[in-house]
Amino acid sequence: TPFSEYWPVMTTDRQTMYFTRRLEQNAAGNRQLRRRTRRFNEEIYVSKRKEDGWREAKKPAGNLNSTRNEGAITIAPNGKYIIFTGCQWGDTRGRCDLYMARRRKGRWTTPRNLGRPVNTRAKETQPSISFDGQTLYFASDRGNSSRKLDIYRSQRQEDGSWGKPENLGKPINTDQTEQSPFIHADNKTLFFSSQGHMGMGSSDLFYARRKANGEFGEPQNLGYPINTKGEDIGLFVSSDGRTAYFASRKPEQGEGRLDLYRFQLPEKARAQ
């Protein structure tokens, strides 16, 4: 649409896509694009695949969206729950927190705040859960006065709660912003965007492989024509390990600001 669409994510069967849409609106709630009165509201949308493409995106049934901002979701492999970002909600601890909602009878339940130690007074956003459901990756600016995001991960505990998050550190994180982590179903290949690693634009897409000791190797730039001189964020790789989706600002090709694109990953970057 003329608005921004970003943070795409798909179900394991590749038949359903969720993403974030940023709606421009005025104080009365009517969409408009006049700069002097521009406001926005981020909401979650869903689209179903059909034979000749994707159906028109709609808001999902249930209680995911509110009058505040929400988006950047990750779907559990079994499709029964999602974790997403909510900002300025009534129980938000920081600027943005991570929330969870369950799917029951085709509708999403009222989200609950994940609480401590995942959420803090800082910003927690852009979650990605591993295929076995045991590790949660996300971006946060905790402990960073400059508000630059780093990538963290938290391990699920025996009682089902989430443990204290750890900063992935070098070589993934730099002194600039690293965000939009996505851990593939192989549980080894981490995709993310970075402003700190050597790149082609303001924010480029990278991947890194997890080694036997659990640490990640040196990030590799996905290169041109995937990365451009503009903004490229929110990479998601489908369960086939080959088809990738992301958001990019390409004025000569897109419908508006940030739009969703797909491409075939280079052989070297494909998940196993």
N, C-alpha and C positions, 0 to 999 in steps of 0.2 A: 504494500500500500504506500501512499505518500509518507506514512509515518515510519518509524524505525522498528525493525524486527531483528531479534538477536537471541543468543543463548538457546540454540536448537538442541533437542534431545529426542531420541526415539525409543520405542519399546523394542524388546529383543526380537520380536517377529517382524519388525520394520514396517508395520502397518499403521502406526499411530505416531504422530509427531507433536510434541509440545514445544512452545517457544514463548518468548517475552515480546510484547508489543508495547511501545511507548506512545500513548495517545496524547496528542496536543489538545488542550481544551481551555475554555475560558471559565470564569468563576461560576457561571451558570451551568457548566457541564457540557456546553455545546462545543464541538470540535471547531478549531479555527487555526489559522497560521499567522495571524498578525503578531509581529514581534513584541509590540508594547504590552500586550495582555497575555502573552504565551505562558501557559502552565502545562504540566504534564502529569500523567498517571500511568504507571507501568502495571500491566496486567498479564496474566497467563492465558494463552490461547492454545487450542488443540485442533488438529486436522487429521482426517482419516485418508489413507491412500485408496485410490480407485485405479482402474486399469489404465486410464489415460492421464493420470497425474494425481494431484491432491485436491480434496474437497475444500470448500470455503471454510476458513478457520473460524471457530466459535469459542466462546468461553466455556470451559468444562463444567459439567453439572456438579453442584455441590457448593462448598463454602471456601474454595481456594482464594478467590478474589475478594477484595474489600474496597473501601474508599481510599485506602492508602496504597503504597507501592509494594508489588510482589512480582517475583519472577526467578529466573536462573535456577531451574529445578534439576533434580536427578531422580530417576525412576529405579526402584528396586527391581532386580531381575525377574522376580515373580509377578511384578506389576501390581502388588497389593498395597504399596505405600510409596510416597514420594517425600523428598526433603527439598525445601526451596527457601529462597530469601524473602524475608518480610521486613520492610522499613517503616519506621515511625508508627508501629502498631501500639496498642495500649499497653502490652506487656513486654515491649522490646527493651532489652537491657542497654543496648548501644544504639548507634545510628541504624544498623541493620543486624538482624539475627537470623539464625536458621530455624525453620519450623518443619514439622512433620505432619502429614495427613494420610489417612488410610482410605482405601477404596472399598465401599460396601454397597452392594446392590446397584452398581453402576454409578454411584455418586461419591464424591470426596467428602470426608468428614471434616468437622471444624478443626483447623490446624492447632497443634500445641507447640509451644516453645521448647526447643531441645534443652534449654537451661545450661547451667554450668556443668563441666568446665569448657564446653564448646563455645557458648556465647559469653561475651564479656561486655564491658562498657565501650569497647571499640566496635569496629565494623567486621562482621562475619558474613560472607557472601559466596555465591557460586560453588555449591557443593557438587561432589561427584563420588558416588559410592561404588566400591569394588564389586565384581560379579558375585563373589561369595558373601557379600553383605557384611564383611568384618572390618573394613577400613573405609573411613570417610575422609576424603580430601576436600579442602576448601581454601578460600583466600581470606586473609585478615590483615588489618593494619595494627593489631595489638602490639604494644611496646614500641611503636614507631611514631614519633612526634610529627614526622613529615607526612603522615597518613599515606605512605606508599605501601601497597599490598605485597605480602609474601604468601607463599603456599604452605599450608599446614596439613597434617593428617592426624586422625584420632582412631584408636582401635576400640572395637566393641568389647565390652567386658562380659564376664560370665552371666551377670544378672541382666544383660541386655542394654545397659547404659553405655555411654561413650566415655572413654578415658581421656586423660589430660592430653590435649593436642601438642604435637611436636613440630617445630619449624623444620622444613626439609633442608634448610641450609644450602651451602654450596654443594655442587655446582648449579643447582636449580635456581635458587634465589640470588638476587644481586641487590645493590643499593638503590635500584629503581623498582618499578612495579612489575611483579609477576602475578598473573591472575588466570581465571577461567581454566582451572585444571580439569582434565578428563582422563580417568584411568580406564583403559580398555578392558574388555572381558578376559583378555589373556593375563591380566593382573601384573603385567610387566611393562607395558608401554604407556607412558604418561605423556599426554599432549597438553600444552599450555601456551599462553601468550606472554610476551615479555617486552618491556621497554629498555631493559638493561643489557641483554645479550646483543651481540653484533647482528644488525638487521638492515632491512631495506627501507623501513618507514617508521612511523611513530610507535607502532606496536606490531610485532611479527609473531607468527606461529612457529612453535618448536616442538620437538619430541625428544624423549630420553628413555632409555631402557633401564629397568630395575635389575641390579646384579644379584648374585647369590646371597650376598650379605645383607640384602634389603635396601641398600643405598642405590641411588640413581647415578648413571653415568653422565658424561658430558652431553649437554643438550645440542641437538642438531637443528639448524634452520630448515624449514620445509622448502624455502627458496621460491623463486619466480616461476610461473605466474601466480602461484597461490598467494605469496606475500607480495605486497605492492608498497608504494611510497605512502599510502594512506593507512587507515585503521583496519586491522584484521583481527578478529577476536572470536572466542566462543566455539572452538573446534569440537565437533562430536564425530566419532567414527562408529559406523553401524556394526552390527554383530558379525558381518562378513569380513571385517578387517580391512576392507578395500575402499568402501564408499564413505566419504567424509562430507560433513556439512559444517558451515561456519557463517559468520556475519561479516560483511565487508562494506565499506563505503566506496562505491564505484559509480560516480556520477554519469559516466558515459554508457552504463549498462543497466543500472537499477531503476526501481520505481520511486525511490525516495531517498531517505538518509541511509541508515544501515539496512541492508537487505540480506536475505538468506541465499546462500549459494551451495552447490554441491560439486564434488570433483572426485576423480579416482586418485587415491594416494599413490605416490611413487613407490616402486617395489621396495626400496630401502627403508621406507617409513611404515610399511604395513605391519599391523599387529599380527601376532602369531595365533 
